[in-house]
């Protein structure tokens, strides 16, 4: 143990008030030397003898770093507070209270546990990254700094593509391990001084500072898309996911919450653009979101007040030029109402109802279809459900399971807007659809575009080979109708053969179809 000569020769009397301090306390004289220490202080510096040293020397010998120099000054009239970190990692708060007769009492508080708890409260326990609380605190600090330096801060909201599929297929332990690997890649993509956080689930965010903008944010986003999109090996599984990123800059000095909101809006646009992409916020996104919100509120109100009205569009068989079905939009109310109205038609024609990708997220979709049929008393063979490839992009196996359940009810299933997605042929191989509906964009270009005409012919031939009927959508002119006939398509739909119409008009059209009126002129 280090021996202090001064203490050995002077051994000052410990003031009774200091001995009563429950926390470590030191008494310093006018010159800045420690002249007394209570037992708690002696225990804090167990390998040293505090008395006889200056406070600055005591902390230096303890390996302290921080603001201790302030306490080395002999100015006995000064009061101050500071925090230092000792060599063993302990965080010590020091408070200096000047004494009227000169000198000062130095109170010392070990705040390591409090700081650790607070730090854990701002950290994500799974990845060690900042959580939402820590992220907001750091973002607020960064925005305050930008006001002084007139620099820009960028916020990048990162959402993992196809992560839910990993969780569902391989389990949460594998999903958690994957999130930790993603966190490591995000750390490696960011620079020193950037703040990386996990906001929850598979949502991450980064604060980028001290970079030229927008070039810095763009470069960082590109690195993240590349790194996160590379293959992972987790528990023996090879996993491929991706990242979509929304970026917002602090140019017009928004608050932290507003900046995050803007990055979220940009993220929404990035995911809607095909995923694996990044997108910068622009004010039009906010206007668009407000319009979407207003529309959502209006739709909810209309549903509650029963203000919806169904419209129907005819489909005709080209071989006989006869009406074979009526097509309507989507939604649970639409499905139930369509089945109810179709059950009352004079002719047992088919009815085709669109199902949205969102409806396939419901685990009760098959039960909903069965309930709508039973409630209306409609023969399942008369119902056809149309889906787009968007519904098959995520959770393909669960979607296919739902389609098999619907087909088992006796309901027909067709693929709508065929040719506009990425994996149409693989979907046809995975599930035997009854019908393929060729997207209207090909039909409209057929007259002057040989490639579009060739695509329509190829799809019609594919449908014939697979035993599926093919409907050409968007037929609006006699020329288009003639071209569609020549390609081998079996059915047609569009303004030429009938515009969307109210329910009473559809019922009249069904009644007149007894005489097979044919395709309207």
Secondary structure as UniProt FT lines:
FT   HELIX           5..10
FT   HELIX           16..19
FT   STRAND          25..28
FT   TURN            30..31
FT   STRAND          33..37
FT   HELIX           39..44
FT   TURN            45..47
FT   TURN            51..52
FT   HELIX           55..61
FT   TURN            62..63
FT   STRAND          65..66
FT   HELIX           68..72
FT   TURN            76..77
FT   STRAND          80..85
FT   TURN            87..88
FT   STRAND          91..98
FT   TURN            100..101
FT   STRAND          104..110
FT   HELIX           112..121
FT   TURN            125..127
FT   HELIX           132..149
FT   STRAND          154..161
FT   HELIX           163..170
FT   HELIX           172..189
FT   TURN            192..193
FT   STRAND          195..200
FT   TURN            201..202
FT   STRAND          203..208
FT   TURN            213..214
FT   HELIX           215..228
FT   STRAND          232..234
FT   TURN            235..236
FT   STRAND          237..239
FT   STRAND          242..249
FT   TURN            251..252
FT   HELIX           256..272
FT   TURN            273..274
FT   STRAND          278..280
FT   HELIX           283..304
FT   TURN            305..306
FT   STRAND          311..317
FT   TURN            318..321
FT   STRAND          322..328
FT   HELIX           332..343
FT   STRAND          350..354
FT   HELIX           358..361
FT   TURN            363..364
FT   HELIX           365..376
FT   HELIX           380..382
FT   STRAND          383..387
FT   HELIX           390..393
FT   HELIX           396..408
FT   TURN            409..410
FT   STRAND          412..418
FT   HELIX           424..430
FT   STRAND          435..438
FT   HELIX           440..445
FT   TURN            446..448
FT   HELIX           450..466
FT   STRAND          469..472
FT   HELIX           478..487
FT   STRAND          491..493
FT   TURN            495..497
FT   STRAND          501..502
FT   HELIX           503..512
FT   HELIX           513..515
//
